[in-house]
């Protein structure tokens, strides 16, 4: 057989997404939207190889001891996007099921198990992610990931990177085997929004502890949650699809700011050691990041540039009163 001569240029690969109508099942193309993707990773339809215990008196493994570990794997991948309103609300919807503006993670959040059950059609919270021209075959040129769930996202802005534009990275996972397909996307839609920019931050409203209007050169926010699959439902169709997903721990909401070291930093010094919560707010008049209850971590001084700077890490936490809903994290995009 002659060597294949086809190949897939990386720049040709485009990334599309849509909400699923049935958890783990590929919808039609009607809801697909092309993301403003700057980088990505692609999961392969492959499984870990495991071997049973070696036999006494035998010094090699045999073929029938090898097993591909179907029914236990989670495929993980990332999409890095320009920080448009669509990208931000996709991240919040994927990770804490809120696609409205203001998207809020509250202290009384409960993981909606029913929205992640295999085959559920009741308010599914999973996504179909498509890598157009990410396949390996001339005809089956697309890679389709169904049942995708967000396990975390990171939002960053840096005056020295990407022209100051916001960058959103979403971490995805799925317990459904990636599939190869040939269907062309017929009902195309596009994210045409503009990315937010750190240069537009409002100086008088971008602050820690309300009154400290910091000179911010960069900031980042990371939100993550631990997700695991639940076994596999059946093997009659050979897919080893899971029963669903569960969240096995707490949200981790962390971040940091790099700011010019000045009087406002001095006014924060007590918050570096007194275990007292502060609020953090960033806004450009349209984009708003609101963290109502944060504890500041170990700040460090950077003397490698023209002026002294501080990097101030923080952890966002829930309000101590857990008897009612209190906003832990809020992101407004409009």
C-alpha positions as CSV (number, residue, x, y, z in Angstrom):
1,X,0.0,0.0,0.0
2,X,1.3,3.4,-1.0
3,X,2.1,6.0,1.7
4,X,-0.7,8.5,2.3
5,X,0.1,12.0,1.0
6,X,-2.6,14.0,2.8
7,X,-2.0,16.3,5.7
8,X,-3.8,18.9,7.8
9,X,-2.2,22.4,8.3
10,X,-2.6,23.6,11.9
11,X,-3.7,27.1,10.8
12,X,-6.7,25.5,9.0
13,X,-8.2,24.1,12.2
14,X,-11.2,26.1,13.5
15,X,-13.0,25.6,16.8
16,X,-16.7,25.7,17.1
17,X,-19.1,25.1,20.0
18,X,-22.8,24.7,20.9
19,X,-24.9,23.6,23.8
20,X,-26.1,20.0,23.7
21,X,-29.8,19.2,23.7
22,X,-29.1,15.7,25.0
23,X,-26.1,15.1,27.2
24,X,-23.3,13.2,25.3
25,X,-25.2,13.3,22.0
26,X,-24.1,15.3,19.0
27,X,-26.8,17.9,18.0
28,X,-27.3,19.1,14.5
29,X,-25.3,22.1,13.2
30,X,-27.9,24.8,13.9
31,X,-26.4,26.1,17.0
32,X,-22.7,26.0,16.2
33,X,-20.7,29.2,16.6
34,X,-17.0,29.8,15.6
35,X,-14.8,31.0,18.5
36,X,-12.1,33.6,18.2
37,X,-9.5,30.9,19.1
38,X,-5.8,31.8,19.4
39,X,-4.6,28.4,20.5
40,X,-6.0,25.0,21.5
41,X,-5.2,21.4,22.2
42,X,-7.0,18.5,20.5
43,X,-7.8,15.2,22.3
44,X,-7.2,12.0,20.4
45,X,-9.6,9.1,20.4
46,X,-7.2,6.8,22.3
47,X,-7.1,5.0,25.6
48,X,-4.4,4.1,28.1
49,X,-2.9,0.7,27.8
50,X,-2.9,-1.5,30.9
51,X,-1.4,-4.9,31.6
52,X,-2.5,-7.5,34.1
53,X,-0.1,-8.8,36.7
54,X,2.9,-10.8,35.5
55,X,2.7,-14.6,35.9
56,X,5.0,-16.5,38.1
57,X,7.7,-18.3,36.1
58,X,7.0,-16.1,33.0
59,X,9.5,-13.4,32.0
60,X,7.5,-11.6,29.2
61,X,4.0,-10.1,29.0
62,X,1.7,-11.7,26.5
63,X,-0.8,-10.0,24.2
64,X,-3.9,-11.2,26.0
65,X,-2.6,-9.4,29.2
66,X,-2.9,-6.0,27.5
67,X,-6.1,-4.1,27.8
68,X,-7.1,-0.6,26.7
69,X,-8.7,1.0,29.7
70,X,-12.2,1.9,28.2
71,X,-14.7,3.2,30.7
72,X,-12.4,5.1,33.0
73,X,-10.8,7.9,30.9
74,X,-11.5,11.6,30.9
75,X,-10.3,13.4,27.8
76,X,-9.0,16.9,28.6
77,X,-8.2,19.8,26.3
78,X,-8.0,23.6,26.4
79,X,-9.2,26.5,24.2
80,X,-7.5,29.9,24.4
81,X,-9.7,32.7,23.2
82,X,-9.7,36.5,22.7
83,X,-11.5,38.0,25.6
84,X,-14.8,38.9,24.0
85,X,-18.2,38.9,25.9
86,X,-19.0,35.6,24.1
87,X,-15.8,34.0,25.3
88,X,-16.3,35.1,28.9
89,X,-19.9,33.9,29.1
90,X,-19.0,30.6,27.5
91,X,-16.4,30.2,30.3
92,X,-18.8,31.0,33.1
93,X,-21.6,28.8,31.6
94,X,-19.2,25.9,31.1
95,X,-17.8,26.1,34.6
96,X,-20.7,27.3,36.8
97,X,-23.7,27.1,34.6
98,X,-24.4,30.9,34.3
99,X,-24.3,32.6,30.9
100,X,-26.1,35.7,31.9
101,X,-24.5,39.1,32.5
102,X,-23.8,39.4,35.5
103,X,-22.7,35.8,35.6
104,X,-22.5,34.9,39.3
105,X,-21.0,32.1,41.4
106,X,-22.8,32.2,44.7
107,X,-21.7,30.8,48.1
108,X,-24.7,28.4,48.1
109,X,-23.8,26.9,44.7
110,X,-24.9,23.2,44.3
111,X,-23.6,21.1,41.5
112,X,-26.7,20.3,39.2
113,X,-26.2,16.6,38.8
114,X,-29.3,16.1,36.7
115,X,-27.9,18.5,34.0
116,X,-24.9,16.2,33.6
117,X,-26.5,12.8,33.5
118,X,-25.9,10.7,30.3
119,X,-28.8,11.1,27.9
120,X,-30.5,13.8,29.9
121,X,-32.6,16.2,28.0
122,X,-33.6,18.3,31.0
123,X,-31.5,21.6,30.8
124,X,-28.3,19.9,29.7
125,X,-25.2,21.7,30.7
126,X,-22.7,20.0,28.4
127,X,-21.2,21.2,25.1
128,X,-20.4,19.9,21.6
129,X,-16.9,21.2,20.7
130,X,-15.9,20.7,17.1
131,X,-12.4,20.9,15.6
132,X,-13.0,21.5,11.9
133,X,-10.2,20.1,9.8
134,X,-8.7,18.5,13.0
135,X,-9.1,15.0,11.7
136,X,-6.7,12.5,10.1
137,X,-8.7,11.3,7.1
138,X,-9.5,13.2,3.9
139,X,-13.2,12.5,4.3
140,X,-13.5,12.3,8.1
141,X,-11.7,15.6,8.5
142,X,-13.4,16.8,11.7
143,X,-12.9,15.8,15.3
144,X,-16.1,16.1,17.4
145,X,-16.1,16.1,21.2
146,X,-19.5,15.6,22.9
147,X,-20.5,15.7,26.5
148,X,-17.9,18.4,27.2
149,X,-17.9,20.0,30.6
150,X,-15.9,23.0,31.8
151,X,-13.5,22.2,34.7
152,X,-11.9,25.6,34.9
153,X,-11.1,28.9,33.2
154,X,-8.5,31.7,33.4
155,X,-9.0,35.3,32.5
156,X,-6.0,37.6,32.1
157,X,-5.1,41.1,31.0
158,X,-1.5,42.3,30.8
159,X,-0.4,45.7,29.4
160,X,2.8,44.0,28.0
161,X,1.0,41.2,26.2
162,X,-1.5,40.8,23.3
163,X,-1.7,44.6,23.0
164,X,-3.4,44.7,26.4
165,X,-6.3,42.5,25.2
166,X,-8.1,40.2,27.5
167,X,-7.4,36.4,27.1
168,X,-9.7,33.7,28.2
169,X,-8.5,30.1,28.5
170,X,-11.2,27.4,29.1
171,X,-10.3,23.9,30.4
172,X,-12.5,21.2,29.1
173,X,-13.1,17.5,29.9
174,X,-15.3,14.8,28.4
175,X,-15.9,11.1,29.3
176,X,-17.2,10.4,25.7
177,X,-14.8,9.1,23.1
178,X,-14.0,11.8,20.5
179,X,-15.5,11.0,17.2
180,X,-14.4,11.7,13.6
181,X,-16.9,13.1,11.2
182,X,-17.3,14.5,7.7
183,X,-20.2,16.8,8.0
184,X,-19.6,20.4,6.8
185,X,-21.1,23.1,9.1
186,X,-24.1,24.4,7.2
187,X,-25.5,27.0,9.6
188,X,-22.5,29.0,10.4
189,X,-22.4,31.7,13.2
190,X,-19.5,33.7,14.4
191,X,-18.3,35.4,17.5
192,X,-17.8,38.9,16.2
193,X,-17.3,40.7,19.5
194,X,-14.3,42.9,20.4
195,X,-11.9,41.8,23.2
196,X,-11.8,43.9,26.3
197,X,-8.5,45.7,27.0
198,X,-6.6,46.6,30.2
199,X,-6.0,50.1,28.9
200,X,-9.7,50.8,29.3
201,X,-9.8,50.0,33.0
202,X,-11.3,52.8,35.0
203,X,-8.6,54.0,37.5
204,X,-11.0,55.2,40.2
205,X,-13.0,51.9,40.2
206,X,-10.3,49.3,39.8
207,X,-9.3,48.6,43.4
208,X,-8.7,46.4,46.4
209,X,-10.6,47.2,49.7
210,X,-12.8,49.9,48.1
211,X,-10.5,52.9,48.5
212,X,-7.2,51.7,47.1
213,X,-7.2,52.6,43.4
214,X,-4.2,50.6,42.2
215,X,-2.1,51.2,39.2
216,X,-2.6,47.8,37.6
217,X,-0.1,46.5,35.0
218,X,-1.6,42.9,34.8
219,X,-4.1,40.7,36.5
220,X,-5.5,37.2,36.3
221,X,-8.4,35.2,37.7
222,X,-8.6,31.4,37.7
223,X,-11.7,29.4,38.6
224,X,-11.5,25.6,38.8
225,X,-13.5,22.7,40.1
226,X,-12.8,18.9,40.4
227,X,-14.9,16.8,38.0
228,X,-15.0,13.0,37.7
229,X,-17.0,10.6,35.5
230,X,-19.2,8.0,37.0
231,X,-18.3,4.5,35.7
232,X,-19.9,3.5,32.4
233,X,-23.5,2.9,31.6
234,X,-23.3,-0.1,29.3
235,X,-21.1,-1.7,26.6
236,X,-23.7,-2.9,24.1
237,X,-22.7,-0.2,21.7
238,X,-19.0,-0.2,22.5
239,X,-18.9,3.4,23.7
240,X,-18.5,2.9,27.4
241,X,-20.4,6.1,28.0
242,X,-20.5,7.3,31.6
243,X,-23.6,7.5,33.9
244,X,-22.7,11.1,34.2
245,X,-20.4,13.6,36.0
246,X,-20.0,14.6,39.6
247,X,-18.2,17.4,41.3
248,X,-15.9,15.9,43.9
249,X,-14.8,19.0,45.9
250,X,-14.9,22.8,46.2
251,X,-14.4,25.6,43.7
252,X,-10.9,27.1,43.7
253,X,-11.2,30.8,42.9
254,X,-7.7,32.5,42.9
255,X,-5.9,35.3,41.1
256,X,-3.3,38.0,41.4
257,X,-2.5,41.6,40.4
258,X,0.8,43.2,39.5
259,X,0.7,46.8,40.5
260,X,3.0,49.8,40.9
261,X,4.3,50.0,44.5
262,X,2.9,53.2,45.9
263,X,0.8,54.7,48.7
264,X,-2.2,52.6,47.9
265,X,-0.1,49.4,48.3
266,X,1.1,50.8,51.6
267,X,-2.5,51.2,52.8
268,X,-3.0,47.5,52.1
269,X,-0.2,46.2,54.2
270,X,-2.4,45.1,57.1
271,X,-4.4,43.0,54.8
272,X,-1.2,40.9,54.1
273,X,-1.3,39.5,57.6
274,X,-4.5,40.2,59.5
275,X,-6.8,37.5,58.0
276,X,-9.4,40.1,57.2
277,X,-11.4,39.8,54.0
278,X,-11.4,42.6,51.4
279,X,-13.3,43.2,48.2
280,X,-11.7,43.4,44.8
281,X,-13.3,45.2,41.8
282,X,-12.1,45.8,38.3
283,X,-14.1,47.6,35.6
284,X,-13.8,49.5,32.3
285,X,-17.4,50.7,32.5
286,X,-18.7,47.7,30.6
287,X,-16.7,44.7,31.8
288,X,-16.9,44.3,35.6
289,X,-15.2,41.8,37.8
290,X,-16.6,41.8,41.4
291,X,-15.1,39.7,44.1
292,X,-16.9,40.7,47.3
293,X,-14.9,38.6,49.8
294,X,-11.2,37.9,49.3
295,X,-8.2,37.1,51.4
296,X,-4.9,38.4,50.2
297,X,-1.9,36.0,50.0
298,X,1.8,36.6,50.3
299,X,2.6,39.7,48.3
300,X,6.0,40.0,46.7
301,X,8.1,42.9,45.5
302,X,9.6,43.0,42.0
303,X,12.6,45.2,41.6
304,X,13.5,44.1,38.1
305,X,12.2,47.0,36.2
306,X,12.3,50.8,36.2
307,X,10.1,51.1,39.3
308,X,9.2,48.8,42.2
309,X,6.1,46.7,41.7
310,X,4.0,44.4,43.9
311,X,2.4,41.1,42.9
312,X,-0.6,40.6,45.1
313,X,-2.2,37.1,45.1
314,X,-5.7,36.6,46.4
315,X,-8.3,33.9,47.1
316,X,-12.0,34.6,46.7
317,X,-14.2,32.9,49.3
318,X,-17.8,32.7,50.2
319,X,-19.5,34.8,52.8
320,X,-19.5,33.3,56.3
321,X,-23.3,33.5,56.3
322,X,-24.2,30.4,54.2
323,X,-27.9,30.6,55.0
324,X,-28.7,32.6,51.9
325,X,-27.2,33.3,48.5
326,X,-24.3,35.7,48.5
327,X,-22.2,36.5,45.5
328,X,-18.7,35.1,45.6
329,X,-17.8,36.0,42.1
330,X,-19.6,38.2,39.6
331,X,-18.6,38.9,35.9
332,X,-20.5,41.5,33.9
333,X,-19.9,41.9,30.2
334,X,-22.5,44.4,29.0
